[in-house]
Amino acid sequence: MQKTFDHFQASLLYCNQCRRAMPVRERLLLVLPDGEIYDYLCQQCGSSVGSKTARTTAQGGLVIP
Ligand SMILES: [Zn+2]
């Protein structure tokens, strides 16, 4: 029996504080008109270890008046 990795679960990123690859937690940092910025926090010490910008599509369904 083979197990597949769950891509949506916490991934490992290098943490400067812990000085090793640590599981991280994704946190919504900023919402932009055309996307969102996510921050990755180390689950051990809580420091930021990276960020990601996710752009929403033109037909994302969100309408800002
Ligand atoms: Zn850490």
N, CA, C, O and the ligand as a Tripos MOL2 file, in Angstrom:
@<TRIPOS>MOLECULE
protein
  261   259    66     0     0
PROTEIN
NO_CHARGES

@<TRIPOS>ATOM
      1 N           0.8440   -1.2000    0.0000 N.3       1 MET1
      2 CA          0.0000    0.0000    0.0000 C.3       1 MET1
      3 C           0.8780    1.2490    0.0000 C.2       1 MET1
      4 O           1.7990    1.3760    0.8070 O.2       1 MET1
      5 N           0.5850    2.1510   -0.9000 N.am      2 GLN2
      6 CA          1.3610    3.3720   -0.9900 C.3       2 GLN2
      7 C           0.5710    4.5510   -0.4580 C.2       2 GLN2
      8 O          -0.6410    4.6650   -0.6430 O.2       2 GLN2
      9 N           1.2960    5.4060    0.2000 N.am      3 LYS3
     10 CA          0.6750    6.6430    0.6840 C.3       3 LYS3
     11 C           1.1140    7.8150   -0.1840 C.2       3 LYS3
     12 O           2.2800    7.9190   -0.5640 O.2       3 LYS3
     13 N           0.1910    8.6720   -0.4850 N.am      4 THR4
     14 CA          0.5290    9.8770   -1.2280 C.3       4 THR4
     15 C           0.6980   11.0420   -0.2610 C.2       4 THR4
     16 O           0.0940   11.0910    0.8100 O.2       4 THR4
     17 N           1.5190   11.9510   -0.6700 N.am      5 PHE5
     18 CA          1.7340   13.1180    0.1750 C.3       5 PHE5
     19 C           0.5540   14.0840    0.0570 C.2       5 PHE5
     20 O          -0.0180   14.2650   -1.0190 O.2       5 PHE5
     21 N           0.2200   14.6760    1.1460 N.am      6 ASP6
     22 CA         -0.8340   15.6860    1.1380 C.3       6 ASP6
     23 C          -0.2130   17.0490    0.8860 C.2       6 ASP6
     24 O           0.4250   17.6360    1.7600 O.2       6 ASP6
     25 N          -0.4120   17.5280   -0.3100 N.am      7 HIS7
     26 CA          0.2530   18.7780   -0.6850 C.3       7 HIS7
     27 C          -0.3020   19.9780    0.0720 C.2       7 HIS7
     28 O           0.3780   20.9900    0.2450 O.2       7 HIS7
     29 N          -1.5370   19.8500    0.5160 N.am      8 PHE8
     30 CA         -2.1530   21.0050    1.1640 C.3       8 PHE8
     31 C          -1.7620   21.1230    2.6250 C.2       8 PHE8
     32 O          -2.0830   22.1160    3.2770 O.2       8 PHE8
     33 N          -1.0760   20.1230    3.1390 N.am      9 GLN9
     34 CA         -0.6730   20.2030    4.5340 C.3       9 GLN9
     35 C           0.6510   20.9540    4.6620 C.2       9 GLN9
     36 O           1.2760   21.3290    3.6700 O.2       9 GLN9
     37 N           1.0490   21.1570    5.8850 N.am     10 ALA10
     38 CA          2.2190   21.9770    6.1550 C.3      10 ALA10
     39 C           3.4520   21.4160    5.4730 C.2      10 ALA10
     40 O           3.7250   20.2170    5.5250 O.2      10 ALA10
     41 N           4.1980   22.3210    4.8270 N.am     11 SER11
     42 CA          5.4300   21.9190    4.1870 C.3      11 SER11
     43 C           6.6060   22.3620    5.0450 C.2      11 SER11
     44 O           6.4490   23.0870    6.0270 O.2      11 SER11
     45 N           7.7740   21.9120    4.6510 N.am     12 LEU12
     46 CA          8.9690   22.2480    5.4170 C.3      12 LEU12
     47 C           9.7070   23.4010    4.7520 C.2      12 LEU12
     48 O           9.9840   23.3790    3.5530 O.2      12 LEU12
     49 N          10.0160   24.3970    5.5550 N.am     13 LEU13
     50 CA         10.8350   25.5050    5.0820 C.3      13 LEU13
     51 C          11.9610   25.7350    6.0760 C.2      13 LEU13
     52 O          11.8300   25.4610    7.2690 O.2      13 LEU13
     53 N          13.0700   26.2460    5.5550 N.am     14 TYR14
     54 CA         14.2080   26.4800    6.4290 C.3      14 TYR14
     55 C          13.9460   27.6750    7.3340 C.2      14 TYR14
     56 O          13.5500   28.7440    6.8690 O.2      14 TYR14
     57 N          14.1690   27.4870    8.6160 N.am     15 CYS15
     58 CA         13.9810   28.5640    9.5930 C.3      15 CYS15
     59 C          15.3350   29.0240   10.1070 C.2      15 CYS15
     60 O          16.1450   28.2220   10.5720 O.2      15 CYS15
     61 N          15.5680   30.3240   10.0160 N.am     16 ASN16
     62 CA         16.8490   30.8790   10.4710 C.3      16 ASN16
     63 C          16.9930   30.7940   11.9840 C.2      16 ASN16
     64 O          18.1040   30.6810   12.5010 O.2      16 ASN16
     65 N          15.8660   30.8480   12.6940 N.am     17 GLN17
     66 CA         15.9260   30.7940   14.1510 C.3      17 GLN17
     67 C          16.2270   29.3790   14.6370 C.2      17 GLN17
     68 O          17.0620   29.1770   15.5190 O.2      17 GLN17
     69 N          15.5380   28.4090   14.0530 N.am     18 CYS18
     70 CA         15.7290   27.0190   14.4670 C.3      18 CYS18
     71 C          16.9260   26.3840   13.7600 C.2      18 CYS18
     72 O          17.4160   25.3320   14.1700 O.2      18 CYS18
     73 N          17.3850   27.0350   12.7000 N.am     19 ARG19
     74 CA         18.5370   26.5760   11.9180 C.3      19 ARG19
     75 C          18.3160   25.1840   11.3490 C.2      19 ARG19
     76 O          19.2400   24.3730   11.2830 O.2      19 ARG19
     77 N          17.1110   24.9250   10.9480 N.am     20 ARG20
     78 CA         16.7890   23.6700   10.2730 C.3      20 ARG20
     79 C          15.4410   23.8230    9.5700 C.2      20 ARG20
     80 O          14.7100   24.7850    9.8080 O.2      20 ARG20
     81 N          15.1290   22.8750    8.7140 N.am     21 ALA21
     82 CA         13.8410   22.9020    8.0250 C.3      21 ALA21
     83 C          12.7400   22.5420    9.0120 C.2      21 ALA21
     84 O          12.7910   21.5080    9.6780 O.2      21 ALA21
     85 N          11.7450   23.4190    9.0910 N.am     22 MET22
     86 CA         10.6820   23.2420   10.0690 C.3      22 MET22
     87 C           9.3240   23.2550    9.3780 C.2      22 MET22
     88 O           9.1640   23.8810    8.3300 O.2      22 MET22
     89 N           8.3520   22.5700    9.9580 N.am     23 PRO23
     90 CA          6.9880   22.6790    9.4300 C.3      23 PRO23
     91 C           6.4720   24.1030    9.6190 C.2      23 PRO23
     92 O           6.7240   24.7340   10.6450 O.2      23 PRO23
     93 N           5.7630   24.5900    8.6380 N.am     24 VAL24
     94 CA          5.3220   25.9780    8.6770 C.3      24 VAL24
     95 C           3.8050   26.0490    8.6150 C.2      24 VAL24
     96 O           3.1270   25.1150    8.1870 O.2      24 VAL24
     97 N           3.3130   27.1600    9.0470 N.am     25 ARG25
     98 CA          1.8770   27.4200    8.9920 C.3      25 ARG25
     99 C           1.6160   28.5800    8.0560 C.2      25 ARG25
    100 O           2.2580   29.6270    8.1460 O.2      25 ARG25
    101 N           0.6580   28.3800    7.1500 N.am     26 GLU26
    102 CA          0.3240   29.4250    6.1950 C.3      26 GLU26
    103 C          -0.6490   30.4070    6.8250 C.2      26 GLU26
    104 O          -1.6350   30.0200    7.4540 O.2      26 GLU26
    105 N          -0.3520   31.6720    6.6440 N.am     27 ARG27
    106 CA         -1.1790   32.7030    7.2510 C.3      27 ARG27
    107 C          -1.4470   33.8030    6.2360 C.2      27 ARG27
    108 O          -0.5290   34.3100    5.5900 O.2      27 ARG27
    109 N          -2.7130   34.1610    6.1070 N.am     28 LEU28
    110 CA         -3.0740   35.2330    5.1810 C.3      28 LEU28
    111 C          -2.5750   36.5560    5.7270 C.2      28 LEU28
    112 O          -2.9760   36.9920    6.8060 O.2      28 LEU28
    113 N          -1.6910   37.1920    4.9640 N.am     29 LEU29
    114 CA         -1.0450   38.4030    5.4540 C.3      29 LEU29
    115 C          -1.7020   39.6610    4.9040 C.2      29 LEU29
    116 O          -1.9320   40.6260    5.6330 O.2      29 LEU29
    117 N          -2.0000   39.6380    3.6080 N.am     30 LEU30
    118 CA         -2.5090   40.8570    2.9810 C.3      30 LEU30
    119 C          -3.4060   40.4780    1.8060 C.2      30 LEU30
    120 O          -3.1120   39.5540    1.0480 O.2      30 LEU30
    121 N          -4.4880   41.2010    1.6800 N.am     31 VAL31
    122 CA         -5.3990   40.9720    0.5610 C.3      31 VAL31
    123 C          -5.2940   42.1320   -0.4070 C.2      31 VAL31
    124 O          -5.5370   43.2840   -0.0470 O.2      31 VAL31
    125 N          -4.9330   41.8180   -1.6300 N.am     32 LEU32
    126 CA         -4.8030   42.8330   -2.6580 C.3      32 LEU32
    127 C          -5.9760   42.7280   -3.6230 C.2      32 LEU32
    128 O          -6.6700   41.7120   -3.6630 O.2      32 LEU32
    129 N          -6.1930   43.7970   -4.4080 N.am     33 PRO33
    130 CA         -7.2970   43.7460   -5.3860 C.3      33 PRO33
    131 C          -7.1600   42.5950   -6.3780 C.2      33 PRO33
    132 O          -8.1620   42.0860   -6.8790 O.2      33 PRO33
    133 N          -5.9290   42.1830   -6.6620 N.am     34 ASP34
    134 CA         -5.7420   41.1350   -7.6610 C.3      34 ASP34
    135 C          -5.0590   39.9000   -7.0860 C.2      34 ASP34
    136 O          -4.5720   39.0500   -7.8310 O.2      34 ASP34
    137 N          -5.0270   39.8060   -5.7880 N.am     35 GLY35
    138 CA         -4.3910   38.6260   -5.2250 C.3      35 GLY35
    139 C          -4.2860   38.6920   -3.7170 C.2      35 GLY35
    140 O          -4.7770   39.6210   -3.0760 O.2      35 GLY35
    141 N          -3.6270   37.6700   -3.1630 N.am     36 GLU36
    142 CA         -3.4430   37.6170   -1.7150 C.3      36 GLU36
    143 C          -2.0010   37.2690   -1.3980 C.2      36 GLU36
    144 O          -1.3600   36.5120   -2.1280 O.2      36 GLU36
    145 N          -1.4960   37.8210   -0.3120 N.am     37 ILE37
    146 CA         -0.1350   37.5200    0.1240 C.3      37 ILE37
    147 C          -0.2050   36.6550    1.3790 C.2      37 ILE37
    148 O          -0.8300   37.0190    2.3750 O.2      37 ILE37
    149 N           0.4470   35.5120    1.3010 N.am     38 TYR38
    150 CA          0.4700   34.6100    2.4380 C.3      38 TYR38
    151 C           1.8430   34.6500    3.1010 C.2      38 TYR38
    152 O           2.8740   34.7650    2.4380 O.2      38 TYR38
    153 N           1.8240   34.5520    4.4120 N.am     39 ASP39
    154 CA          3.0600   34.5070    5.1620 C.3      39 ASP39
    155 C           3.2250   33.1140    5.7510 C.2      39 ASP39
    156 O           2.2560   32.5010    6.2010 O.2      39 ASP39
    157 N           4.4570   32.6200    5.7460 N.am     40 TYR40
    158 CA          4.7230   31.3150    6.3140 C.3      40 TYR40
    159 C           5.4360   31.4700    7.6490 C.2      40 TYR40
    160 O           6.5100   32.0650    7.7390 O.2      40 TYR40
    161 N           4.8050   30.9160    8.6860 N.am     41 LEU41
    162 CA          5.3630   31.0400   10.0240 C.3      41 LEU41
    163 C           5.8510   29.6850   10.5100 C.2      41 LEU41
    164 O           5.1790   28.6670   10.3460 O.2      41 LEU41
    165 N           7.0280   29.6930   11.1080 N.am     42 CYS42
    166 CA          7.5690   28.4790   11.7000 C.3      42 CYS42
    167 C           6.6620   28.0310   12.8490 C.2      42 CYS42
    168 O           6.3040   28.8260   13.7180 O.2      42 CYS42
    169 N           6.2990   26.7490   12.8370 N.am     43 GLN43
    170 CA          5.4000   26.2700   13.8880 C.3      43 GLN43
    171 C           6.1250   26.1070   15.2200 C.2      43 GLN43
    172 O           5.4900   25.9540   16.2630 O.2      43 GLN43
    173 N           7.4260   26.1400   15.1810 N.am     44 GLN44
    174 CA          8.1920   25.9770   16.4070 C.3      44 GLN44
    175 C           8.3970   27.3000   17.1340 C.2      44 GLN44
    176 O           8.1010   27.4150   18.3230 O.2      44 GLN44
    177 N           8.9080   28.3030   16.4090 N.am     45 CYS45
    178 CA          9.2430   29.5690   17.0560 C.3      45 CYS45
    179 C           8.3460   30.7080   16.5980 C.2      45 CYS45
    180 O           8.3490   31.7750   17.2100 O.2      45 CYS45
    181 N           7.5810   30.5040   15.5360 N.am     46 GLY46
    182 CA          6.6230   31.5060   15.1080 C.3      46 GLY46
    183 C           7.2050   32.6150   14.2560 C.2      46 GLY46
    184 O           6.5020   33.5750   13.9380 O.2      46 GLY46
    185 N           8.4640   32.5110   13.8800 N.am     47 SER47
    186 CA          9.0600   33.5530   13.0480 C.3      47 SER47
    187 C           8.7020   33.3250   11.5870 C.2      47 SER47
    188 O           8.4260   32.2010   11.1690 O.2      47 SER47
    189 N           8.7110   34.3990   10.8260 N.am     48 SER48
    190 CA          8.3760   34.3190    9.4180 C.3      48 SER48
    191 C           9.5290   33.6930    8.6470 C.2      48 SER48
    192 O          10.6760   34.1200    8.7800 O.2      48 SER48
    193 N           9.2250   32.6750    7.8390 N.am     49 VAL49
    194 CA         10.2790   31.9950    7.0940 C.3      49 VAL49
    195 C          10.0670   32.1400    5.5890 C.2      49 VAL49
    196 O          10.8400   31.5990    4.7980 O.2      49 VAL49
    197 N           9.0260   32.8660    5.1920 N.am     50 GLY50
    198 CA          8.8040   33.0480    3.7670 C.3      50 GLY50
    199 C           7.4220   33.5890    3.4950 C.2      50 GLY50
    200 O           6.6000   33.7250    4.4010 O.2      50 GLY50
    201 N           7.1740   33.8980    2.2300 N.am     51 SER51
    202 CA          5.8730   34.4170    1.8630 C.3      51 SER51
    203 C           5.5300   33.9570    0.4590 C.2      51 SER51
    204 O           6.3940   33.5160   -0.2980 O.2      51 SER51
    205 N           4.2650   34.0670    0.1310 N.am     52 LYS52
    206 CA          3.7890   33.6400   -1.1760 C.3      52 LYS52
    207 C           2.7170   34.5970   -1.6320 C.2      52 LYS52
    208 O           1.8790   35.0330   -0.8430 O.2      52 LYS52
    209 N           2.7440   34.9220   -2.9120 N.am     53 THR53
    210 CA          1.7000   35.7660   -3.4800 C.3      53 THR53
    211 C           0.8200   34.9140   -4.3780 C.2      53 THR53
    212 O           1.2890   34.3150   -5.3450 O.2      53 THR53
    213 N          -0.4610   34.8690   -4.0440 N.am     54 ALA54
    214 CA         -1.4150   34.1180   -4.8390 C.3      54 ALA54
    215 C          -2.3370   35.0910   -5.5420 C.2      54 ALA54
    216 O          -3.0650   35.8520   -4.9040 O.2      54 ALA54
    217 N          -2.2980   35.0560   -6.8430 N.am     55 ARG55
    218 CA         -3.1480   35.9700   -7.5920 C.3      55 ARG55
    219 C          -4.4920   35.3180   -7.8840 C.2      55 ARG55
    220 O          -4.5760   34.1610   -8.2930 O.2      55 ARG55
    221 N          -5.5130   36.0850   -7.6630 N.am     56 THR56
    222 CA         -6.8410   35.5840   -7.9700 C.3      56 THR56
    223 C          -7.1220   35.7780   -9.4490 C.2      56 THR56
    224 O          -6.6060   36.7040  -10.0740 O.2      56 THR56
    225 N          -7.9290   34.9140   -9.9940 N.am     57 THR57
    226 CA         -8.2550   35.0140  -11.4070 C.3      57 THR57
    227 C          -9.2690   36.1190  -11.6270 C.2      57 THR57
    228 O          -9.8850   36.6170  -10.6850 O.2      57 THR57
    229 N          -9.4320   36.4940  -12.8840 N.am     58 ALA58
    230 CA        -10.3640   37.5700  -13.2170 C.3      58 ALA58
    231 C         -11.7960   37.1460  -12.8830 C.2      58 ALA58
    232 O         -12.6610   37.9870  -12.6390 O.2      58 ALA58
    233 N         -12.0310   35.8440  -12.8760 N.am     59 GLN59
    234 CA        -13.3830   35.3660  -12.5930 C.3      59 GLN59
    235 C         -13.3970   34.6400  -11.2530 C.2      59 GLN59
    236 O         -14.0000   33.5770  -11.1060 O.2      59 GLN59
    237 N         -12.7340   35.2280  -10.3020 N.am     60 GLY60
    238 CA        -12.6490   34.5980   -9.0000 C.3      60 GLY60
    239 C         -13.9330   34.6460   -8.2050 C.2      60 GLY60
    240 O         -14.1110   33.8930   -7.2480 O.2      60 GLY60
    241 N         -14.8210   35.5250   -8.6000 N.am     61 GLY61
    242 CA        -16.0960   35.5980   -7.9190 C.3      61 GLY61
    243 C         -16.1540   36.6710   -6.8520 C.2      61 GLY61
    244 O         -17.2290   36.9850   -6.3400 O.2      61 GLY61
    245 N         -15.0090   37.2330   -6.5150 N.am     62 LEU62
    246 CA        -14.9980   38.2860   -5.5100 C.3      62 LEU62
    247 C         -15.1400   39.6420   -6.1940 C.2      62 LEU62
    248 O         -14.3890   39.9770   -7.1100 O.2      62 LEU62
    249 N         -16.1040   40.4010   -5.7350 N.am     63 VAL63
    250 CA        -16.3190   41.7320   -6.3070 C.3      63 VAL63
    251 C         -16.2430   42.7700   -5.2030 C.2      63 VAL63
    252 O         -17.0180   42.7430   -4.2470 O.2      63 VAL63
    253 N         -15.2930   43.6870   -5.3530 N.am     64 ILE64
    254 CA        -15.1670   44.7550   -4.3710 C.3      64 ILE64
    255 C         -15.8510   46.0160   -4.9040 C.2      64 ILE64
    256 O         -15.4540   46.5280   -5.9510 O.2      64 ILE64
    257 N         -16.8390   46.5110   -4.2270 N.am     65 PRO65
    258 CA        -17.5670   47.6820   -4.7000 C.3      65 PRO65
    259 C         -16.7250   48.9380   -4.7010 C.2      65 PRO65
    260 O         -17.2090   50.0060   -5.0760 O.2      65 PRO65
    261 ZN         11.7240   28.3180   13.8340 Zn       66 ZN66
@<TRIPOS>BOND
     1     1     2 1
     2     2     3 1
     3     3     4 2
     4     3     5 am
     5     5     6 1
     6     6     7 1
     7     7     8 2
     8     7     9 am
     9     9    10 1
    10    10    11 1
    11    11    12 2
    12    11    13 am
    13    13    14 1
    14    14    15 1
    15    15    16 2
    16    15    17 am
    17    17    18 1
    18    18    19 1
    19    19    20 2
    20    19    21 am
    21    21    22 1
    22    22    23 1
    23    23    24 2
    24    23    25 am
    25    25    26 1
    26    26    27 1
    27    27    28 2
    28    27    29 am
    29    29    30 1
    30    30    31 1
    31    31    32 2
    32    31    33 am
    33    33    34 1
    34    34    35 1
    35    35    36 2
    36    35    37 am
    37    37    38 1
    38    38    39 1
    39    39    40 2
    40    39    41 am
    41    41    42 1
    42    42    43 1
    43    43    44 2
    44    43    45 am
    45    45    46 1
    46    46    47 1
    47    47    48 2
    48    47    49 am
    49    49    50 1
    50    50    51 1
    51    51    52 2
    52    51    53 am
    53    53    54 1
    54    54    55 1
    55    55    56 2
    56    55    57 am
    57    57    58 1
    58    58    59 1
    59    59    60 2
    60    59    61 am
    61    61    62 1
    62    62    63 1
    63    63    64 2
    64    63    65 am
    65    65    66 1
    66    66    67 1
    67    67    68 2
    68    67    69 am
    69    69    70 1
    70    70    71 1
    71    71    72 2
    72    71    73 am
    73    73    74 1
    74    74    75 1
    75    75    76 2
    76    75    77 am
    77    77    78 1
    78    78    79 1
    79    79    80 2
    80    79    81 am
    81    81    82 1
    82    82    83 1
    83    83    84 2
    84    83    85 am
    85    85    86 1
    86    86    87 1
    87    87    88 2
    88    87    89 am
    89    89    90 1
    90    90    91 1
    91    91    92 2
    92    91    93 am
    93    93    94 1
    94    94    95 1
    95    95    96 2
    96    95    97 am
    97    97    98 1
    98    98    99 1
    99    99   100 2
   100    99   101 am
   101   101   102 1
   102   102   103 1
   103   103   104 2
   104   103   105 am
   105   105   106 1
   106   106   107 1
   107   107   108 2
   108   107   109 am
   109   109   110 1
   110   110   111 1
   111   111   112 2
   112   111   113 am
   113   113   114 1
   114   114   115 1
   115   115   116 2
   116   115   117 am
   117   117   118 1
   118   118   119 1
   119   119   120 2
   120   119   121 am
   121   121   122 1
   122   122   123 1
   123   123   124 2
   124   123   125 am
   125   125   126 1
   126   126   127 1
   127   127   128 2
   128   127   129 am
   129   129   130 1
   130   130   131 1
   131   131   132 2
   132   131   133 am
   133   133   134 1
   134   134   135 1
   135   135   136 2
   136   135   137 am
   137   137   138 1
   138   138   139 1
   139   139   140 2
   140   139   141 am
   141   141   142 1
   142   142   143 1
   143   143   144 2
   144   143   145 am
   145   145   146 1
   146   146   147 1
   147   147   148 2
   148   147   149 am
   149   149   150 1
   150   150   151 1
   151   151   152 2
   152   151   153 am
   153   153   154 1
   154   154   155 1
   155   155   156 2
   156   155   157 am
   157   157   158 1
   158   158   159 1
   159   159   160 2
   160   159   161 am
   161   161   162 1
   162   162   163 1
   163   163   164 2
   164   163   165 am
   165   165   166 1
   166   166   167 1
   167   167   168 2
   168   167   169 am
   169   169   170 1
   170   170   171 1
   171   171   172 2
   172   171   173 am
   173   173   174 1
   174   174   175 1
   175   175   176 2
   176   175   177 am
   177   177   178 1
   178   178   179 1
   179   179   180 2
   180   179   181 am
   181   181   182 1
   182   182   183 1
   183   183   184 2
   184   183   185 am
   185   185   186 1
   186   186   187 1
   187   187   188 2
   188   187   189 am
   189   189   190 1
   190   190   191 1
   191   191   192 2
   192   191   193 am
   193   193   194 1
   194   194   195 1
   195   195   196 2
   196   195   197 am
   197   197   198 1
   198   198   199 1
   199   199   200 2
   200   199   201 am
   201   201   202 1
   202   202   203 1
   203   203   204 2
   204   203   205 am
   205   205   206 1
   206   206   207 1
   207   207   208 2
   208   207   209 am
   209   209   210 1
   210   210   211 1
   211   211   212 2
   212   211   213 am
   213   213   214 1
   214   214   215 1
   215   215   216 2
   216   215   217 am
   217   217   218 1
   218   218   219 1
   219   219   220 2
   220   219   221 am
   221   221   222 1
   222   222   223 1
   223   223   224 2
   224   223   225 am
   225   225   226 1
   226   226   227 1
   227   227   228 2
   228   227   229 am
   229   229   230 1
   230   230   231 1
   231   231   232 2
   232   231   233 am
   233   233   234 1
   234   234   235 1
   235   235   236 2
   236   235   237 am
   237   237   238 1
   238   238   239 1
   239   239   240 2
   240   239   241 am
   241   241   242 1
   242   242   243 1
   243   243   244 2
   244   243   245 am
   245   245   246 1
   246   246   247 1
   247   247   248 2
   248   247   249 am
   249   249   250 1
   250   250   251 1
   251   251   252 2
   252   251   253 am
   253   253   254 1
   254   254   255 1
   255   255   256 2
   256   255   257 am
   257   257   258 1
   258   258   259 1
   259   259   260 2
@<TRIPOS>SUBSTRUCTURE
     1 MET1         2 RESIDUE 1 A MET
     2 GLN2         6 RESIDUE 1 A GLN
     3 LYS3        10 RESIDUE 1 A LYS
     4 THR4        14 RESIDUE 1 A THR
     5 PHE5        18 RESIDUE 1 A PHE
     6 ASP6        22 RESIDUE 1 A ASP
     7 HIS7        26 RESIDUE 1 A HIS
     8 PHE8        30 RESIDUE 1 A PHE
     9 GLN9        34 RESIDUE 1 A GLN
    10 ALA10       38 RESIDUE 1 A ALA
    11 SER11       42 RESIDUE 1 A SER
    12 LEU12       46 RESIDUE 1 A LEU
    13 LEU13       50 RESIDUE 1 A LEU
    14 TYR14       54 RESIDUE 1 A TYR
    15 CYS15       58 RESIDUE 1 A CYS
    16 ASN16       62 RESIDUE 1 A ASN
    17 GLN17       66 RESIDUE 1 A GLN
    18 CYS18       70 RESIDUE 1 A CYS
    19 ARG19       74 RESIDUE 1 A ARG
    20 ARG20       78 RESIDUE 1 A ARG
    21 ALA21       82 RESIDUE 1 A ALA
    22 MET22       86 RESIDUE 1 A MET
    23 PRO23       90 RESIDUE 1 A PRO
    24 VAL24       94 RESIDUE 1 A VAL
    25 ARG25       98 RESIDUE 1 A ARG
    26 GLU26      102 RESIDUE 1 A GLU
    27 ARG27      106 RESIDUE 1 A ARG
    28 LEU28      110 RESIDUE 1 A LEU
    29 LEU29      114 RESIDUE 1 A LEU
    30 LEU30      118 RESIDUE 1 A LEU
    31 VAL31      122 RESIDUE 1 A VAL
    32 LEU32      126 RESIDUE 1 A LEU
    33 PRO33      130 RESIDUE 1 A PRO
    34 ASP34      134 RESIDUE 1 A ASP
    35 GLY35      138 RESIDUE 1 A GLY
    36 GLU36      142 RESIDUE 1 A GLU
    37 ILE37      146 RESIDUE 1 A ILE
    38 TYR38      150 RESIDUE 1 A TYR
    39 ASP39      154 RESIDUE 1 A ASP
    40 TYR40      158 RESIDUE 1 A TYR
    41 LEU41      162 RESIDUE 1 A LEU
    42 CYS42      166 RESIDUE 1 A CYS
    43 GLN43      170 RESIDUE 1 A GLN
    44 GLN44      174 RESIDUE 1 A GLN
    45 CYS45      178 RESIDUE 1 A CYS
    46 GLY46      182 RESIDUE 1 A GLY
    47 SER47      186 RESIDUE 1 A SER
    48 SER48      190 RESIDUE 1 A SER
    49 VAL49      194 RESIDUE 1 A VAL
    50 GLY50      198 RESIDUE 1 A GLY
    51 SER51      202 RESIDUE 1 A SER
    52 LYS52      206 RESIDUE 1 A LYS
    53 THR53      210 RESIDUE 1 A THR
    54 ALA54      214 RESIDUE 1 A ALA
    55 ARG55      218 RESIDUE 1 A ARG
    56 THR56      222 RESIDUE 1 A THR
    57 THR57      226 RESIDUE 1 A THR
    58 ALA58      230 RESIDUE 1 A ALA
    59 GLN59      234 RESIDUE 1 A GLN
    60 GLY60      238 RESIDUE 1 A GLY
    61 GLY61      242 RESIDUE 1 A GLY
    62 LEU62      246 RESIDUE 1 A LEU
    63 VAL63      250 RESIDUE 1 A VAL
    64 ILE64      254 RESIDUE 1 A ILE
    65 PRO65      258 RESIDUE 1 A PRO
    66 ZN66       261 GROUP 0 **** ****
